[in-house]
Amino acid sequence: MAREFSRTDRVGSQIRRELAALIIEALDDPRLGMLTIQEVRVSKDFSHAKVFYTSMGGSLAMGEINGILKDAASFFRHELGQRLKLRGIPELHFYYDESVEKGEKLSSLIEEAVQSDAAKHRE
């Protein structure tokens, strides 16, 4: 049985799309690198939203990127209020999403193990 999307899921998806566009439009900072909004999880009471992001190729540390996003949160909320037809816009909390990085490391380890195993079988 397929799970139905809840209203919080739909709102989170809509916020993710709009935030991605806002970041491209408003945060034109090459030091950020390629910043991607992976997921937005909205609380059941719609008062808070956890925004998970990844960044590749930038010259800033994750703490600095998080600081920039945190400083821009009120601007993002204001802009989201203009773009979305919601009664209230949740408070935004930004978190670096390590899952992509962990997945790449795991893939690299698997590839190394496969190559090592293949080299042992050739001997």
FIFI-379907 format. One record per residue: x, y, z of N, C-alpha, C in turn; residue in one letter. Coordinates in steps of 0.1 Angstrom, whole numbers. Example, Ala and Ser with C-alpha at 12.3 -4.5 7.8 and 13.67 -1.06 7.14 Angstrom:
% residues 2
node nx:132; ny:-57; nz:78; cax:123; cay:-45; caz:78; cx:132; cy:-33; cz:78; residuo:A
node nx:128; ny:-22; nz:71; cax:137; cay:-11; caz:71; cx:129; cy:0; cz:79; residuo:S
***
This chain:
% residues 123
node nx:8; ny:-12; nz:0; cax:0; cay:0; caz:0; cx:9; cy:12; cz:0; residuo:M
node nx:7; ny:21; nz:-9; cax:15; cay:34; caz:-10; cx:10; cy:44; cz:0; residuo:A
node nx:20; ny:50; nz:6; cax:18; cay:60; caz:16; cx:13; cy:73; cz:10; residuo:R
node nx:2; ny:79; nz:15; cax:-3; cay:92; caz:10; cx:6; cy:103; cz:15; residuo:E
node nx:8; ny:113; nz:7; cax:16; cay:124; caz:12; cx:7; cy:133; cz:21; residuo:F
node nx:12; ny:136; nz:33; cax:5; cay:144; caz:42; cx:6; cy:159; cz:38; residuo:S
node nx:-1; ny:167; nz:45; cax:-1; cay:181; caz:42; cx:13; cy:187; cz:45; residuo:R
node nx:19; ny:182; nz:56; cax:32; cay:187; caz:60; cx:43; cy:183; cz:49; residuo:T
node nx:41; ny:171; nz:43; cax:50; cay:167; caz:32; cx:48; cy:176; cz:20; residuo:D
node nx:36; ny:179; nz:16; cax:33; cay:188; caz:5; cx:39; cy:202; cz:7; residuo:R
node nx:37; ny:207; nz:19; cax:42; cay:221; caz:22; cx:57; cy:220; cz:22; residuo:V
node nx:63; ny:210; nz:28; cax:78; cay:209; caz:28; cx:83; cy:208; cz:14; residuo:G
node nx:77; ny:201; nz:5; cax:81; cay:200; caz:-9; cx:80; cy:214; cz:-16; residuo:S
node nx:69; ny:221; nz:-13; cax:67; cay:234; caz:-19; cx:78; cy:244; cz:-14; residuo:Q
node nx:81; ny:243; nz:-1; cax:91; cay:252; caz:5; cx:104; cy:249; cz:-1; residuo:I
node nx:107; ny:236; nz:-3; cax:120; cay:232; caz:-9; cx:122; cy:237; cz:-23; residuo:R
node nx:112; ny:237; nz:-31; cax:113; cay:242; caz:-45; cx:115; cy:257; cz:-44; residuo:R
node nx:107; ny:264; nz:-36; cax:108; cay:279; caz:-36; cx:122; cy:283; cz:-30; residuo:E
node nx:126; ny:276; nz:-19; cax:139; cay:280; caz:-13; cx:151; cy:278; cz:-23; residuo:L
node nx:150; ny:267; nz:-31; cax:160; cay:264; caz:-41; cx:161; cy:276; cz:-51; residuo:A
node nx:150; ny:280; nz:-55; cax:149; cay:292; caz:-64; cx:154; cy:305; cz:-58; residuo:A
node nx:150; ny:307; nz:-45; cax:155; cay:319; caz:-38; cx:170; cy:319; cz:-36; residuo:L
node nx:176; ny:308; nz:-33; cax:190; cay:307; caz:-31; cx:197; cy:310; cz:-44; residuo:I
node nx:193; ny:305; nz:-55; cax:199; cay:309; caz:-68; cx:197; cy:324; cz:-71; residuo:I
node nx:186; ny:329; nz:-68; cax:183; cay:343; caz:-71; cx:190; cy:353; cz:-61; residuo:E
node nx:189; ny:350; nz:-48; cax:194; cay:359; caz:-38; cx:208; cy:357; cz:-33; residuo:A
node nx:212; ny:345; nz:-32; cax:226; cay:342; caz:-27; cx:236; cy:339; cz:-38; residuo:L
node nx:238; ny:349; nz:-46; cax:247; cay:347; caz:-57; cx:261; cy:349; cz:-52; residuo:D
node nx:266; ny:339; nz:-45; cax:279; cay:339; caz:-39; cx:287; cy:327; cz:-43; residuo:D
node nx:297; ny:329; nz:-52; cax:304; cay:317; caz:-57; cx:312; cy:309; cz:-46; residuo:P
node nx:314; ny:315; nz:-35; cax:321; cay:308; caz:-24; cx:312; cy:297; cz:-18; residuo:R
node nx:299; ny:298; nz:-20; cax:290; cay:288; caz:-15; cx:291; cy:275; cz:-23; residuo:L
node nx:295; ny:276; nz:-36; cax:296; cay:264; caz:-44; cx:282; cy:261; cz:-49; residuo:G
node nx:280; ny:248; nz:-52; cax:267; cay:243; caz:-57; cx:259; cy:239; cz:-45; residuo:M
node nx:250; ny:248; nz:-40; cax:242; cay:246; caz:-28; cx:229; cy:239; cz:-33; residuo:L
node nx:225; ny:228; nz:-27; cax:213; cay:221; caz:-31; cx:204; cy:218; cz:-18; residuo:T
node nx:192; ny:222; nz:-19; cax:182; cay:219; caz:-9; cx:178; cy:204; cz:-11; residuo:I
node nx:181; ny:195; nz:-2; cax:178; cay:181; caz:-3; cx:164; cy:178; cz:1; residuo:Q
node nx:160; ny:184; nz:13; cax:147; cay:181; caz:19; cx:143; cy:191; cz:28; residuo:E
node nx:130; ny:193; nz:30; cax:125; cay:202; caz:40; cx:114; cy:194; cz:48; residuo:V
node nx:116; ny:193; nz:61; cax:107; cay:186; caz:70; cx:100; cy:197; cz:78; residuo:R
node nx:87; ny:197; nz:77; cax:78; cay:207; caz:84; cx:72; cy:200; cz:96; residuo:V
node nx:72; ny:207; nz:107; cax:66; cay:202; caz:119; cx:51; cy:201; cz:117; residuo:S
node nx:44; ny:192; nz:125; cax:30; cay:190; caz:124; cx:22; cy:203; cz:126; residuo:K
node nx:27; ny:212; nz:134; cax:20; cay:225; caz:137; cx:24; cy:236; cz:127; residuo:D
node nx:33; ny:233; nz:118; cax:37; cay:242; caz:107; cx:45; cy:254; cz:113; residuo:F
node nx:50; ny:253; nz:125; cax:58; cay:264; caz:131; cx:73; cy:263; cz:128; residuo:S
node nx:78; ny:252; nz:125; cax:92; cay:250; caz:122; cx:94; cy:241; cz:110; residuo:H
node nx:105; ny:244; nz:103; cax:109; cay:236; caz:92; cx:124; cy:233; cz:92; residuo:A
node nx:128; ny:221; nz:92; cax:142; cay:217; caz:91; cx:145; cy:216; cz:76; residuo:K
node nx:155; ny:224; nz:72; cax:160; cay:225; caz:58; cx:173; cy:218; cz:57; residuo:V
node nx:174; ny:207; nz:50; cax:186; cay:199; caz:48; cx:192; cy:202; cz:35; residuo:F
node nx:205; ny:206; nz:35; cax:212; cay:210; caz:23; cx:225; cy:203; cz:21; residuo:Y
node nx:230; ny:204; nz:9; cax:244; cay:199; caz:6; cx:251; cy:210; cz:-2; residuo:T
node nx:264; ny:210; nz:-1; cax:272; cay:220; caz:-9; cx:284; cy:214; cz:-14; residuo:S
node nx:287; ny:216; nz:-27; cax:298; cay:210; caz:-33; cx:306; cy:221; cz:-41; residuo:M
node nx:319; ny:220; nz:-40; cax:327; cay:229; caz:-48; cx:329; cy:243; cz:-42; residuo:G
node nx:324; ny:246; nz:-31; cax:326; cay:259; caz:-25; cx:338; cy:260; cz:-17; residuo:G
node nx:342; ny:273; nz:-15; cax:355; cay:275; caz:-7; cx:352; cy:277; cz:8; residuo:S
node nx:339; ny:278; nz:12; cax:336; cay:280; caz:26; cx:334; cy:267; cz:33; residuo:L
node nx:337; ny:267; nz:46; cax:335; cay:256; caz:55; cx:320; cy:255; cz:58; residuo:A
node nx:315; ny:243; nz:62; cax:301; cay:241; caz:64; cx:296; cy:250; cz:75; residuo:M
node nx:303; ny:253; nz:85; cax:299; cay:262; caz:95; cx:296; cy:276; cz:90; residuo:G
node nx:305; ny:281; nz:81; cax:303; cay:294; caz:74; cx:291; cy:294; cz:65; residuo:E
node nx:289; ny:283; nz:58; cax:277; cay:282; caz:49; cx:264; cy:282; cz:58; residuo:I
node nx:264; ny:274; nz:69; cax:253; cay:274; caz:78; cx:250; cy:288; cz:84; residuo:N
node nx:261; ny:295; nz:87; cax:259; cay:309; caz:92; cx:252; cy:318; cz:82; residuo:G
node nx:257; ny:317; nz:70; cax:251; cay:325; caz:59; cx:236; cy:322; cz:57; residuo:I
node nx:233; ny:309; nz:57; cax:219; cay:305; caz:56; cx:210; cy:310; cz:68; residuo:L
node nx:216; ny:308; nz:80; cax:209; cay:312; caz:92; cx:206; cy:327; cz:92; residuo:K
node nx:217; ny:335; nz:88; cax:215; cay:350; caz:87; cx:204; cy:354; cz:77; residuo:D
node nx:203; ny:346; nz:66; cax:193; cay:349; caz:56; cx:179; cy:343; cz:58; residuo:A
node nx:178; ny:336; nz:69; cax:165; cay:329; caz:72; cx:153; cy:338; cz:73; residuo:A
node nx:154; ny:350; nz:79; cax:143; cay:359; caz:80; cx:139; cy:364; cz:66; residuo:S
node nx:149; ny:367; nz:58; cax:147; cay:371; caz:44; cx:140; cy:360; cz:36; residuo:F
node nx:144; ny:348; nz:38; cax:138; cay:336; caz:31; cx:123; cy:335; cz:36; residuo:F
node nx:121; ny:336; nz:49; cax:107; cay:335; caz:54; cx:98; cy:346; cz:47; residuo:R
node nx:103; ny:358; nz:47; cax:96; cay:369; caz:41; cx:92; cy:366; cz:26; residuo:H
node nx:102; ny:362; nz:19; cax:100; cay:359; caz:5; cx:91; cy:347; cz:3; residuo:E
node nx:92; ny:337; nz:11; cax:83; cay:325; caz:10; cx:69; cy:330; cz:13; residuo:L
node nx:67; ny:339; nz:22; cax:54; cay:345; caz:25; cx:48; cy:352; cz:13; residuo:G
node nx:56; ny:358; nz:5; cax:51; cay:364; caz:-7; cx:48; cy:354; cz:-18; residuo:Q
node nx:55; ny:343; nz:-18; cax:53; cay:333; caz:-29; cx:43; cy:322; cz:-26; residuo:R
node nx:42; ny:319; nz:-14; cax:33; cay:307; caz:-10; cx:20; cy:312; cz:-4; residuo:L
node nx:10; ny:305; nz:-7; cax:-4; cay:308; caz:-1; cx:-6; cy:300; cz:12; residuo:K
node nx:2; ny:304; nz:22; cax:1; cay:298; caz:35; cx:-3; cy:308; cz:46; residuo:L
node nx:-10; ny:303; nz:56; cax:-14; cay:312; caz:67; cx:-2; cy:318; cz:74; residuo:R
node nx:8; ny:309; nz:76; cax:20; cay:313; caz:83; cx:32; cy:305; cz:77; residuo:G
node nx:43; ny:311; nz:77; cax:55; cay:305; caz:72; cx:63; cy:300; cz:84; residuo:I
node nx:67; ny:287; nz:83; cax:75; cay:282; caz:95; cx:89; cy:288; cz:96; residuo:P
node nx:94; ny:288; nz:109; cax:107; cay:292; caz:112; cx:117; cy:282; cz:105; residuo:E
node nx:127; ny:287; nz:98; cax:136; cay:278; caz:91; cx:148; cy:275; cz:99; residuo:L
node nx:152; ny:262; nz:99; cax:164; cay:258; caz:106; cx:172; cy:250; cz:96; residuo:H
node nx:185; ny:254; nz:94; cax:193; cay:248; caz:83; cx:202; cy:237; cz:89; residuo:F
node nx:203; ny:226; nz:82; cax:212; cay:215; caz:86; cx:219; cy:210; cz:74; residuo:Y
node nx:232; ny:207; nz:75; cax:240; cay:201; caz:65; cx:236; cy:186; cz:64; residuo:Y
node nx:233; ny:182; nz:52; cax:229; cay:168; caz:50; cx:242; cy:160; cz:46; residuo:D
node nx:246; ny:152; nz:56; cax:258; cay:144; caz:54; cx:256; cy:131; cz:46; residuo:E
node nx:243; ny:128; nz:43; cax:240; cay:115; caz:36; cx:247; cy:113; cz:23; residuo:S
node nx:247; ny:124; nz:15; cax:254; cay:123; caz:2; cx:268; cy:120; cz:3; residuo:V
node nx:275; ny:127; nz:12; cax:289; cay:126; caz:15; cx:292; cy:112; cz:20; residuo:E
node nx:284; ny:107; nz:29; cax:285; cay:93; caz:35; cx:283; cy:83; cz:24; residuo:K
node nx:274; ny:85; nz:15; cax:271; cay:76; caz:4; cx:283; cy:75; cz:-5; residuo:G
node nx:289; ny:86; nz:-8; cax:301; cay:86; caz:-17; cx:312; cy:79; cz:-11; residuo:E
node nx:314; ny:81; nz:2; cax:325; cay:74; caz:9; cx:323; cy:59; cz:9; residuo:K
node nx:310; ny:55; nz:12; cax:307; cay:41; caz:12; cx:309; cy:35; cz:-2; residuo:L
node nx:305; ny:42; nz:-12; cax:307; cay:37; caz:-26; cx:322; cy:35; cz:-29; residuo:S
node nx:329; ny:45; nz:-24; cax:344; cay:44; caz:-26; cx:350; cy:32; cz:-19; residuo:S
node nx:346; ny:30; nz:-7; cax:350; cay:18; caz:1; cx:347; cy:5; cz:-6; residuo:L
node nx:334; ny:4; nz:-11; cax:330; cay:-8; caz:-18; cx:338; cy:-10; cz:-31; residuo:I
node nx:341; ny:1; nz:-38; cax:349; cay:0; caz:-50; cx:363; cy:-5; cz:-47; residuo:E
node nx:369; ny:0; nz:-36; cax:382; cay:-4; caz:-32; cx:382; cy:-19; cz:-29; residuo:E
node nx:372; ny:-23; nz:-21; cax:371; cay:-37; caz:-17; cx:370; cy:-46; cz:-29; residuo:A
node nx:362; ny:-42; nz:-39; cax:360; cay:-50; caz:-51; cx:373; cy:-51; cz:-59; residuo:V
node nx:380; ny:-40; nz:-60; cax:393; cay:-40; caz:-67; cx:403; cy:-49; cz:-60; residuo:Q
node nx:403; ny:-48; nz:-47; cax:413; cay:-56; caz:-39; cx:410; cy:-70; cz:-40; residuo:S
node nx:397; ny:-74; nz:-40; cax:393; cay:-88; caz:-41; cx:396; cy:-93; cz:-55; residuo:D
node nx:394; ny:-85; nz:-65; cax:397; cay:-89; caz:-79; cx:412; cy:-91; cz:-81; residuo:A
node nx:420; ny:-83; nz:-74; cax:435; cay:-84; caz:-75; cx:439; cy:-97; cz:-68; residuo:A
node nx:433; ny:-100; nz:-57; cax:437; cay:-113; caz:-50; cx:433; cy:-125; cz:-59; residuo:K
node nx:422; ny:-125; nz:-66; cax:418; cay:-136; caz:-74; cx:427; cy:-138; cz:-86; residuo:H
node nx:433; ny:-127; nz:-91; cax:442; cay:-128; caz:-102; cx:456; cy:-134; cz:-99; residuo:R
node nx:459; ny:-133; nz:-86; cax:473; cay:-138; caz:-82; cx:473; cy:-153; cz:-81; residuo:E
***
